[in-house]
């Protein structure tokens, strides 16, 4: 049956999911970059608090923001081998507690001896904090209270404890943004790597020669078929090979034939050419969906050591590609018998 062949560059078969994932990563990156514009430092000071007492910082005006929260970061400035249990409080203008958090901070150090060697070590957990989302304009006061203070020997201490207190508004917790950025970027990269091998492998034929062939049921309306050719050749190869691809229909009739130029990449060692590799691929839509034979001849064939023919059915692409559309010609395109 006569066929119509048309070559056209198209984006119909682009897989959108890889770009959606990368677009999401871009949005998260913009959010990370933009979060710094909502940040405002309200106060930063060092306070000294007696055990079983509390100290209030200067009152500040808190304003609600669309993005970000009020963050109070407190770092206990402890001597080595001591611990403290303290409470962070947020008070409204009437002195009532509207939010609070407790923290047990500690700092330890010492020396070690082993097999005639020695050294020192130190560990600590000093940082505490509290995040609060403002819902209205109000005057607030941050207070730090020391509940218990002692050392690692079991003694209760009565000396005051110093704290470094920083109060900021409009702070965005970027941990979740970084997680989203990493996750969406990984998904996008996976989608990019998976797109060229999407669909179903209809033919995967490797021979130690230059003329592989295979037959499979592929094609159909709006279904992309990717044909990929890989060649390994020896040091006598020219700079370019020609891969002649022939496609036959279910009846063995030829519906397509073309010689595809294949530039080679050469591997050198000690200034000498050792081997060469080449790759070329092309795309088709074949109508109707049926059994098609694919035959390949690489020329010149003398230097060819190995040829791989891969045909993938219902494939997708990352961008626009040239697609050869092969379909039966309409009846009006060829002569018909006339009867008296």
KEFIPA-134066 format. One record per residue (C-alpha): residue in one letter; x, y, z. Coordinates in steps of 0.5 Angstrom, whole numbers, plus 500, padded with zeros to 3 digits. Example, Ala and Ser with C-alpha at 12.3 -4.5 7.8 and 13.67 -1.06 7.14 Angstrom:
<pts>
<pt><resn>A</resn><u>525</u><v>491</v><w>516</w></pt>
<pt><resn>S</resn><u>527</u><v>498</v><w>514</w></pt>
</pts>
This chain:
<pts>
<pt><resn>X</resn><u>500</u><v>500</v><w>500</w></pt>
<pt><resn>X</resn><u>503</u><v>507</v><w>498</w></pt>
<pt><resn>X</resn><u>505</u><v>511</v><w>504</w></pt>
<pt><resn>X</resn><u>506</u><v>518</v><w>506</w></pt>
<pt><resn>X</resn><u>512</u><v>521</v><w>509</w></pt>
<pt><resn>X</resn><u>513</u><v>527</v><w>512</w></pt>
<pt><resn>X</resn><u>519</u><v>530</v><w>517</w></pt>
<pt><resn>X</resn><u>517</u><v>536</v><w>522</w></pt>
<pt><resn>X</resn><u>520</u><v>539</v><w>528</w></pt>
<pt><resn>X</resn><u>515</u><v>538</v><w>533</w></pt>
<pt><resn>X</resn><u>514</u><v>539</v><w>541</w></pt>
<pt><resn>X</resn><u>508</u><v>535</v><w>541</w></pt>
<pt><resn>X</resn><u>512</u><v>529</v><w>545</w></pt>
<pt><resn>X</resn><u>516</u><v>533</v><w>550</w></pt>
<pt><resn>X</resn><u>515</u><v>530</v><w>557</w></pt>
<pt><resn>X</resn><u>513</u><v>536</v><w>562</w></pt>
<pt><resn>X</resn><u>514</u><v>533</v><w>568</w></pt>
<pt><resn>X</resn><u>521</u><v>534</v><w>568</w></pt>
<pt><resn>X</resn><u>520</u><v>541</v><w>567</w></pt>
<pt><resn>X</resn><u>515</u><v>542</v><w>572</w></pt>
<pt><resn>X</resn><u>520</u><v>539</v><w>578</w></pt>
<pt><resn>X</resn><u>525</u><v>544</v><w>576</w></pt>
<pt><resn>X</resn><u>520</u><v>549</v><w>576</w></pt>
<pt><resn>X</resn><u>518</u><v>548</v><w>583</w></pt>
<pt><resn>X</resn><u>525</u><v>548</v><w>585</w></pt>
<pt><resn>X</resn><u>526</u><v>554</v><w>581</w></pt>
<pt><resn>X</resn><u>520</u><v>557</v><w>585</w></pt>
<pt><resn>X</resn><u>523</u><v>554</v><w>592</w></pt>
<pt><resn>X</resn><u>530</u><v>557</v><w>590</w></pt>
<pt><resn>X</resn><u>526</u><v>564</v><w>589</w></pt>
<pt><resn>X</resn><u>523</u><v>563</v><w>596</w></pt>
<pt><resn>X</resn><u>530</u><v>562</v><w>599</w></pt>
<pt><resn>X</resn><u>533</u><v>568</v><w>596</w></pt>
<pt><resn>X</resn><u>526</u><v>572</v><w>598</w></pt>
<pt><resn>X</resn><u>526</u><v>570</v><w>605</w></pt>
<pt><resn>X</resn><u>531</u><v>575</v><w>607</w></pt>
<pt><resn>X</resn><u>527</u><v>581</v><w>605</w></pt>
<pt><resn>X</resn><u>522</u><v>579</v><w>610</w></pt>
<pt><resn>X</resn><u>527</u><v>579</v><w>616</w></pt>
<pt><resn>X</resn><u>528</u><v>584</v><w>621</w></pt>
<pt><resn>X</resn><u>532</u><v>584</v><w>627</w></pt>
<pt><resn>X</resn><u>528</u><v>587</v><w>633</w></pt>
<pt><resn>X</resn><u>534</u><v>587</v><w>639</w></pt>
<pt><resn>X</resn><u>540</u><v>583</v><w>640</w></pt>
<pt><resn>X</resn><u>543</u><v>583</v><w>647</w></pt>
<pt><resn>X</resn><u>546</u><v>580</v><w>653</w></pt>
<pt><resn>X</resn><u>543</u><v>579</v><w>660</w></pt>
<pt><resn>X</resn><u>545</u><v>576</v><w>666</w></pt>
<pt><resn>X</resn><u>540</u><v>572</v><w>670</w></pt>
<pt><resn>X</resn><u>540</u><v>570</v><w>677</w></pt>
<pt><resn>X</resn><u>538</u><v>563</v><w>679</w></pt>
<pt><resn>X</resn><u>530</u><v>562</v><w>680</w></pt>
<pt><resn>X</resn><u>529</u><v>569</v><w>678</w></pt>
<pt><resn>X</resn><u>527</u><v>572</v><w>671</w></pt>
<pt><resn>X</resn><u>530</u><v>578</v><w>667</w></pt>
<pt><resn>X</resn><u>525</u><v>582</v><w>662</w></pt>
<pt><resn>X</resn><u>528</u><v>585</v><w>655</w></pt>
<pt><resn>X</resn><u>526</u><v>592</v><w>653</w></pt>
<pt><resn>X</resn><u>519</u><v>591</v><w>650</w></pt>
<pt><resn>X</resn><u>518</u><v>591</v><w>642</w></pt>
<pt><resn>X</resn><u>512</u><v>593</v><w>638</w></pt>
<pt><resn>X</resn><u>510</u><v>586</v><w>634</w></pt>
<pt><resn>X</resn><u>507</u><v>587</v><w>627</w></pt>
<pt><resn>X</resn><u>504</u><v>581</v><w>623</w></pt>
<pt><resn>X</resn><u>507</u><v>579</v><w>617</w></pt>
<pt><resn>X</resn><u>505</u><v>575</v><w>611</w></pt>
<pt><resn>X</resn><u>511</u><v>571</v><w>611</w></pt>
<pt><resn>X</resn><u>515</u><v>569</v><w>617</w></pt>
<pt><resn>X</resn><u>515</u><v>569</v><w>624</w></pt>
<pt><resn>X</resn><u>517</u><v>572</v><w>631</w></pt>
<pt><resn>X</resn><u>524</u><v>568</v><w>633</w></pt>
<pt><resn>X</resn><u>527</u><v>568</v><w>639</w></pt>
<pt><resn>X</resn><u>534</u><v>565</v><w>640</w></pt>
<pt><resn>X</resn><u>537</u><v>564</v><w>646</w></pt>
<pt><resn>X</resn><u>544</u><v>562</v><w>648</w></pt>
<pt><resn>X</resn><u>547</u><v>560</v><w>655</w></pt>
<pt><resn>X</resn><u>554</u><v>563</v><w>656</w></pt>
<pt><resn>X</resn><u>556</u><v>557</v><w>661</w></pt>
<pt><resn>X</resn><u>562</u><v>555</v><w>664</w></pt>
<pt><resn>X</resn><u>565</u><v>548</v><w>663</w></pt>
<pt><resn>X</resn><u>562</u><v>543</v><w>666</w></pt>
<pt><resn>X</resn><u>555</u><v>546</v><w>668</w></pt>
<pt><resn>X</resn><u>548</u><v>546</v><w>666</w></pt>
<pt><resn>X</resn><u>542</u><v>550</v><w>667</w></pt>
<pt><resn>X</resn><u>535</u><v>549</v><w>666</w></pt>
<pt><resn>X</resn><u>531</u><v>556</v><w>663</w></pt>
<pt><resn>X</resn><u>525</u><v>558</v><w>660</w></pt>
<pt><resn>X</resn><u>524</u><v>563</v><w>655</w></pt>
<pt><resn>X</resn><u>517</u><v>567</v><w>656</w></pt>
<pt><resn>X</resn><u>513</u><v>572</v><w>651</w></pt>
<pt><resn>X</resn><u>509</u><v>577</v><w>655</w></pt>
<pt><resn>X</resn><u>503</u><v>581</v><w>653</w></pt>
<pt><resn>X</resn><u>503</u><v>588</v><w>655</w></pt>
<pt><resn>X</resn><u>499</u><v>586</v><w>661</w></pt>
<pt><resn>X</resn><u>504</u><v>582</v><w>663</w></pt>
<pt><resn>X</resn><u>501</u><v>575</v><w>661</w></pt>
<pt><resn>X</resn><u>505</u><v>569</v><w>658</w></pt>
<pt><resn>X</resn><u>502</u><v>568</v><w>651</w></pt>
<pt><resn>X</resn><u>508</u><v>563</v><w>649</w></pt>
<pt><resn>X</resn><u>514</u><v>560</v><w>653</w></pt>
<pt><resn>X</resn><u>519</u><v>554</v><w>652</w></pt>
<pt><resn>X</resn><u>524</u><v>551</v><w>656</w></pt>
<pt><resn>X</resn><u>531</u><v>549</v><w>655</w></pt>
<pt><resn>X</resn><u>536</u><v>545</v><w>659</w></pt>
<pt><resn>X</resn><u>543</u><v>547</v><w>657</w></pt>
<pt><resn>X</resn><u>550</u><v>544</v><w>658</w></pt>
<pt><resn>X</resn><u>557</u><v>545</v><w>657</w></pt>
<pt><resn>X</resn><u>562</u><v>539</v><w>659</w></pt>
<pt><resn>X</resn><u>569</u><v>538</v><w>657</w></pt>
<pt><resn>X</resn><u>575</u><v>534</v><w>660</w></pt>
<pt><resn>X</resn><u>581</u><v>530</v><w>658</w></pt>
<pt><resn>X</resn><u>582</u><v>523</v><w>655</w></pt>
<pt><resn>X</resn><u>588</u><v>518</v><w>656</w></pt>
<pt><resn>X</resn><u>589</u><v>511</v><w>651</w></pt>
<pt><resn>X</resn><u>595</u><v>507</v><w>650</w></pt>
<pt><resn>X</resn><u>600</u><v>512</v><w>652</w></pt>
<pt><resn>X</resn><u>596</u><v>518</v><w>648</w></pt>
<pt><resn>X</resn><u>592</u><v>524</v><w>651</w></pt>
<pt><resn>X</resn><u>588</u><v>529</v><w>649</w></pt>
<pt><resn>X</resn><u>582</u><v>534</v><w>651</w></pt>
<pt><resn>X</resn><u>574</u><v>534</v><w>649</w></pt>
<pt><resn>X</resn><u>569</u><v>538</v><w>650</w></pt>
<pt><resn>X</resn><u>561</u><v>538</v><w>648</w></pt>
<pt><resn>X</resn><u>555</u><v>543</v><w>649</w></pt>
<pt><resn>X</resn><u>548</u><v>544</v><w>648</w></pt>
<pt><resn>X</resn><u>547</u><v>551</v><w>649</w></pt>
<pt><resn>X</resn><u>542</u><v>554</v><w>644</w></pt>
<pt><resn>X</resn><u>534</u><v>555</v><w>645</w></pt>
<pt><resn>X</resn><u>529</u><v>558</v><w>641</w></pt>
<pt><resn>X</resn><u>522</u><v>560</v><w>640</w></pt>
<pt><resn>X</resn><u>518</u><v>561</v><w>634</w></pt>
<pt><resn>X</resn><u>511</u><v>565</v><w>634</w></pt>
<pt><resn>X</resn><u>507</u><v>567</v><w>629</w></pt>
<pt><resn>X</resn><u>504</u><v>574</v><w>630</w></pt>
<pt><resn>X</resn><u>496</u><v>575</v><w>629</w></pt>
<pt><resn>X</resn><u>496</u><v>582</v><w>631</w></pt>
<pt><resn>X</resn><u>499</u><v>589</v><w>632</w></pt>
<pt><resn>X</resn><u>501</u><v>588</v><w>640</w></pt>
<pt><resn>X</resn><u>507</u><v>590</v><w>645</w></pt>
<pt><resn>X</resn><u>511</u><v>584</v><w>647</w></pt>
<pt><resn>X</resn><u>516</u><v>583</v><w>652</w></pt>
<pt><resn>X</resn><u>521</u><v>577</v><w>652</w></pt>
<pt><resn>X</resn><u>523</u><v>575</v><w>659</w></pt>
<pt><resn>X</resn><u>529</u><v>569</v><w>661</w></pt>
<pt><resn>X</resn><u>528</u><v>566</v><w>667</w></pt>
<pt><resn>X</resn><u>533</u><v>561</v><w>670</w></pt>
<pt><resn>X</resn><u>529</u><v>555</v><w>674</w></pt>
<pt><resn>X</resn><u>535</u><v>551</v><w>676</w></pt>
<pt><resn>X</resn><u>543</u><v>552</v><w>675</w></pt>
<pt><resn>X</resn><u>548</u><v>547</v><w>677</w></pt>
<pt><resn>X</resn><u>555</u><v>543</v><w>676</w></pt>
<pt><resn>X</resn><u>556</u><v>536</v><w>673</w></pt>
<pt><resn>X</resn><u>559</u><v>535</v><w>681</w></pt>
<pt><resn>X</resn><u>552</u><v>535</v><w>683</w></pt>
<pt><resn>X</resn><u>552</u><v>542</v><w>686</w></pt>
<pt><resn>X</resn><u>547</u><v>547</v><w>686</w></pt>
<pt><resn>X</resn><u>550</u><v>554</v><w>684</w></pt>
<pt><resn>X</resn><u>548</u><v>561</v><w>686</w></pt>
<pt><resn>X</resn><u>552</u><v>565</v><w>681</w></pt>
<pt><resn>X</resn><u>548</u><v>569</v><w>675</w></pt>
<pt><resn>X</resn><u>548</u><v>566</v><w>668</w></pt>
<pt><resn>X</resn><u>549</u><v>570</v><w>662</w></pt>
<pt><resn>X</resn><u>545</u><v>569</v><w>656</w></pt>
<pt><resn>X</resn><u>546</u><v>572</v><w>649</w></pt>
<pt><resn>X</resn><u>538</u><v>574</v><w>646</w></pt>
<pt><resn>X</resn><u>537</u><v>575</v><w>639</w></pt>
<pt><resn>X</resn><u>530</u><v>577</v><w>637</w></pt>
<pt><resn>X</resn><u>528</u><v>577</v><w>630</w></pt>
<pt><resn>X</resn><u>521</u><v>578</v><w>626</w></pt>
<pt><resn>X</resn><u>519</u><v>576</v><w>619</w></pt>
<pt><resn>X</resn><u>524</u><v>570</v><w>620</w></pt>
<pt><resn>X</resn><u>523</u><v>564</v><w>615</w></pt>
<pt><resn>X</resn><u>525</u><v>557</v><w>617</w></pt>
<pt><resn>X</resn><u>529</u><v>555</v><w>611</w></pt>
<pt><resn>X</resn><u>530</u><v>548</v><w>613</w></pt>
<pt><resn>X</resn><u>524</u><v>546</v><w>610</w></pt>
<pt><resn>X</resn><u>525</u><v>550</v><w>604</w></pt>
<pt><resn>X</resn><u>532</u><v>547</v><w>603</w></pt>
<pt><resn>X</resn><u>529</u><v>540</v><w>603</w></pt>
<pt><resn>X</resn><u>524</u><v>542</v><w>598</w></pt>
<pt><resn>X</resn><u>529</u><v>545</v><w>594</w></pt>
<pt><resn>X</resn><u>534</u><v>539</v><w>594</w></pt>
<pt><resn>X</resn><u>528</u><v>534</v><w>593</w></pt>
<pt><resn>X</resn><u>525</u><v>538</v><w>587</w></pt>
<pt><resn>X</resn><u>532</u><v>538</v><w>584</w></pt>
<pt><resn>X</resn><u>533</u><v>531</v><w>585</w></pt>
<pt><resn>X</resn><u>526</u><v>529</v><w>582</w></pt>
<pt><resn>X</resn><u>527</u><v>534</v><w>576</w></pt>
<pt><resn>X</resn><u>534</u><v>530</v><w>575</w></pt>
<pt><resn>X</resn><u>531</u><v>523</v><w>575</w></pt>
<pt><resn>X</resn><u>526</u><v>526</v><w>570</w></pt>
<pt><resn>X</resn><u>531</u><v>528</v><w>565</w></pt>
<pt><resn>X</resn><u>535</u><v>522</v><w>566</w></pt>
<pt><resn>X</resn><u>529</u><v>518</v><w>565</w></pt>
<pt><resn>X</resn><u>525</u><v>521</v><w>559</w></pt>
<pt><resn>X</resn><u>530</u><v>519</v><w>554</w></pt>
<pt><resn>X</resn><u>529</u><v>511</v><w>556</w></pt>
<pt><resn>X</resn><u>521</u><v>512</v><w>557</w></pt>
<pt><resn>X</resn><u>516</u><v>508</v><w>554</w></pt>
<pt><resn>X</resn><u>517</u><v>500</v><w>552</w></pt>
<pt><resn>X</resn><u>524</u><v>497</v><w>549</w></pt>
<pt><resn>X</resn><u>521</u><v>494</v><w>543</w></pt>
<pt><resn>X</resn><u>528</u><v>492</v><w>540</w></pt>
<pt><resn>X</resn><u>535</u><v>492</v><w>543</w></pt>
<pt><resn>X</resn><u>539</u><v>488</v><w>539</w></pt>
<pt><resn>X</resn><u>547</u><v>488</v><w>539</w></pt>
<pt><resn>X</resn><u>551</u><v>484</v><w>534</w></pt>
<pt><resn>X</resn><u>559</u><v>484</v><w>533</w></pt>
<pt><resn>X</resn><u>558</u><v>486</v><w>526</w></pt>
<pt><resn>X</resn><u>555</u><v>492</v><w>522</w></pt>
<pt><resn>X</resn><u>548</u><v>490</v><w>520</w></pt>
<pt><resn>X</resn><u>543</u><v>488</v><w>526</w></pt>
<pt><resn>X</resn><u>535</u><v>488</v><w>525</w></pt>
<pt><resn>X</resn><u>529</u><v>486</v><w>529</w></pt>
<pt><resn>X</resn><u>522</u><v>486</v><w>528</w></pt>
<pt><resn>X</resn><u>517</u><v>489</v><w>533</w></pt>
<pt><resn>X</resn><u>510</u><v>492</v><w>534</w></pt>
<pt><resn>X</resn><u>510</u><v>499</v><w>535</w></pt>
<pt><resn>X</resn><u>507</u><v>506</v><w>533</w></pt>
<pt><resn>X</resn><u>500</u><v>508</v><w>533</w></pt>
<pt><resn>X</resn><u>497</u><v>515</v><w>532</w></pt>
<pt><resn>X</resn><u>500</u><v>520</v><w>537</w></pt>
<pt><resn>X</resn><u>506</u><v>515</v><w>539</w></pt>
<pt><resn>X</resn><u>513</u><v>517</v><w>538</w></pt>
<pt><resn>X</resn><u>518</u><v>511</v><w>536</w></pt>
<pt><resn>X</resn><u>525</u><v>513</v><w>538</w></pt>
<pt><resn>X</resn><u>531</u><v>509</v><w>534</w></pt>
<pt><resn>X</resn><u>538</u><v>509</v><w>537</w></pt>
<pt><resn>X</resn><u>544</u><v>507</v><w>534</w></pt>
<pt><resn>X</resn><u>551</u><v>506</v><w>537</w></pt>
<pt><resn>X</resn><u>557</u><v>503</v><w>534</w></pt>
<pt><resn>X</resn><u>564</u><v>501</v><w>536</w></pt>
<pt><resn>X</resn><u>569</u><v>501</v><w>531</w></pt>
<pt><resn>X</resn><u>577</u><v>500</v><w>531</w></pt>
<pt><resn>X</resn><u>583</u><v>505</v><w>530</w></pt>
<pt><resn>X</resn><u>582</u><v>505</v><w>522</w></pt>
<pt><resn>X</resn><u>575</u><v>508</v><w>522</w></pt>
<pt><resn>X</resn><u>574</u><v>514</v><w>518</w></pt>
<pt><resn>X</resn><u>572</u><v>521</v><w>521</w></pt>
<pt><resn>X</resn><u>564</u><v>519</v><w>520</w></pt>
<pt><resn>X</resn><u>560</u><v>513</v><w>518</w></pt>
<pt><resn>X</resn><u>554</u><v>512</v><w>515</w></pt>
<pt><resn>X</resn><u>548</u><v>508</v><w>518</w></pt>
<pt><resn>X</resn><u>543</u><v>506</v><w>513</w></pt>
<pt><resn>X</resn><u>536</u><v>505</v><w>516</w></pt>
<pt><resn>X</resn><u>531</u><v>501</v><w>513</w></pt>
<pt><resn>X</resn><u>524</u><v>500</v><w>516</w></pt>
<pt><resn>X</resn><u>519</u><v>495</v><w>513</w></pt>
<pt><resn>X</resn><u>511</u><v>494</v><w>514</w></pt>
<pt><resn>X</resn><u>508</u><v>488</v><w>516</w></pt>
<pt><resn>X</resn><u>508</u><v>485</v><w>509</w></pt>
<pt><resn>X</resn><u>515</u><v>486</v><w>508</w></pt>
<pt><resn>X</resn><u>514</u><v>492</v><w>504</w></pt>
<pt><resn>X</resn><u>519</u><v>498</v><w>505</w></pt>
<pt><resn>X</resn><u>516</u><v>504</v><w>508</w></pt>
<pt><resn>X</resn><u>522</u><v>508</v><w>510</w></pt>
<pt><resn>X</resn><u>530</u><v>508</v><w>508</w></pt>
<pt><resn>X</resn><u>535</u><v>513</v><w>509</w></pt>
<pt><resn>X</resn><u>543</u><v>514</v><w>510</w></pt>
<pt><resn>X</resn><u>544</u><v>517</v><w>517</w></pt>
<pt><resn>X</resn><u>551</u><v>521</v><w>518</w></pt>
<pt><resn>X</resn><u>554</u><v>518</v><w>524</w></pt>
<pt><resn>X</resn><u>561</u><v>522</v><w>527</w></pt>
<pt><resn>X</resn><u>565</u><v>518</v><w>531</w></pt>
<pt><resn>X</resn><u>569</u><v>520</v><w>537</w></pt>
<pt><resn>X</resn><u>576</u><v>517</v><w>538</w></pt>
<pt><resn>X</resn><u>579</u><v>514</v><w>544</w></pt>
<pt><resn>X</resn><u>587</u><v>516</v><w>544</w></pt>
<pt><resn>X</resn><u>592</u><v>513</v><w>548</w></pt>
<pt><resn>X</resn><u>600</u><v>515</v><w>548</w></pt>
<pt><resn>X</resn><u>598</u><v>519</v><w>542</w></pt>
<pt><resn>X</resn><u>595</u><v>513</v><w>538</w></pt>
<pt><resn>X</resn><u>588</u><v>512</v><w>536</w></pt>
<pt><resn>X</resn><u>585</u><v>506</v><w>540</w></pt>
<pt><resn>X</resn><u>578</u><v>506</v><w>538</w></pt>
<pt><resn>X</resn><u>572</u><v>510</v><w>536</w></pt>
<pt><resn>X</resn><u>565</u><v>510</v><w>538</w></pt>
<pt><resn>X</resn><u>559</u><v>513</v><w>535</w></pt>
<pt><resn>X</resn><u>551</u><v>515</v><w>536</w></pt>
<pt><resn>X</resn><u>545</u><v>517</v><w>532</w></pt>
<pt><resn>X</resn><u>538</u><v>517</v><w>533</w></pt>
<pt><resn>X</resn><u>532</u><v>519</v><w>530</w></pt>
<pt><resn>X</resn><u>524</u><v>519</v><w>531</w></pt>
<pt><resn>X</resn><u>518</u><v>516</v><w>528</w></pt>
<pt><resn>X</resn><u>511</u><v>516</v><w>528</w></pt>
<pt><resn>X</resn><u>508</u><v>510</v><w>525</w></pt>
<pt><resn>X</resn><u>501</u><v>509</v><w>523</w></pt>
<pt><resn>X</resn><u>497</u><v>504</v><w>524</w></pt>
<pt><resn>X</resn><u>500</u><v>501</v><w>530</w></pt>
<pt><resn>X</resn><u>503</u><v>494</v><w>527</w></pt>
<pt><resn>X</resn><u>509</u><v>490</v><w>526</w></pt>
<pt><resn>X</resn><u>515</u><v>493</v><w>523</w></pt>
<pt><resn>X</resn><u>522</u><v>491</v><w>521</w></pt>
<pt><resn>X</resn><u>528</u><v>495</v><w>522</w></pt>
<pt><resn>X</resn><u>534</u><v>493</v><w>519</w></pt>
<pt><resn>X</resn><u>541</u><v>497</v><w>519</w></pt>
<pt><resn>X</resn><u>547</u><v>497</v><w>515</w></pt>
<pt><resn>X</resn><u>553</u><v>501</v><w>517</w></pt>
<pt><resn>X</resn><u>558</u><v>503</v><w>512</w></pt>
<pt><resn>X</resn><u>564</u><v>502</v><w>511</w></pt>
<pt><resn>X</resn><u>563</u><v>496</v><w>515</w></pt>
<pt><resn>X</resn><u>570</u><v>494</v><w>515</w></pt>
<pt><resn>X</resn><u>572</u><v>497</v><w>522</w></pt>
<pt><resn>X</resn><u>566</u><v>496</v><w>525</w></pt>
<pt><resn>X</resn><u>567</u><v>492</v><w>531</w></pt>
<pt><resn>X</resn><u>560</u><v>492</v><w>535</w></pt>
<pt><resn>X</resn><u>553</u><v>495</v><w>533</w></pt>
<pt><resn>X</resn><u>547</u><v>496</v><w>537</w></pt>
<pt><resn>X</resn><u>540</u><v>498</v><w>535</w></pt>
<pt><resn>X</resn><u>535</u><v>500</v><w>540</w></pt>
<pt><resn>X</resn><u>528</u><v>501</v><w>538</w></pt>
<pt><resn>X</resn><u>523</u><v>505</v><w>544</w></pt>
<pt><resn>X</resn><u>516</u><v>505</v><w>543</w></pt>
<pt><resn>X</resn><u>511</u><v>510</v><w>546</w></pt>
<pt><resn>X</resn><u>517</u><v>515</v><w>548</w></pt>
<pt><resn>X</resn><u>518</u><v>522</v><w>550</w></pt>
<pt><resn>X</resn><u>523</u><v>527</v><w>549</w></pt>
<pt><resn>X</resn><u>526</u><v>533</v><w>553</w></pt>
<pt><resn>X</resn><u>525</u><v>538</v><w>547</w></pt>
<pt><resn>X</resn><u>523</u><v>539</v><w>540</w></pt>
<pt><resn>X</resn><u>526</u><v>534</v><w>535</w></pt>
<pt><resn>X</resn><u>525</u><v>532</v><w>528</w></pt>
<pt><resn>X</resn><u>520</u><v>527</v><w>527</w></pt>
<pt><resn>X</resn><u>518</u><v>523</v><w>521</w></pt>
<pt><resn>X</resn><u>511</u><v>521</v><w>520</w></pt>
<pt><resn>X</resn><u>510</u><v>515</v><w>516</w></pt>
<pt><resn>X</resn><u>502</u><v>513</v><w>515</w></pt>
<pt><resn>X</resn><u>498</u><v>510</v><w>509</w></pt>
<pt><resn>X</resn><u>497</u><v>515</v><w>503</w></pt>
<pt><resn>X</resn><u>489</u><v>517</v><w>502</w></pt>
<pt><resn>X</resn><u>486</u><v>513</v><w>497</w></pt>
<pt><resn>X</resn><u>485</u><v>520</v><w>493</w></pt>
<pt><resn>X</resn><u>493</u><v>520</v><w>493</w></pt>
<pt><resn>X</resn><u>494</u><v>514</v><w>488</w></pt>
<pt><resn>X</resn><u>490</u><v>512</v><w>482</w></pt>
<pt><resn>X</resn><u>484</u><v>508</v><w>482</w></pt>
<pt><resn>X</resn><u>481</u><v>503</v><w>478</w></pt>
<pt><resn>X</resn><u>475</u><v>505</v><w>473</w></pt>
<pt><resn>X</resn><u>470</u><v>501</v><w>471</w></pt>
<pt><resn>X</resn><u>465</u><v>502</v><w>465</w></pt>
</pts>
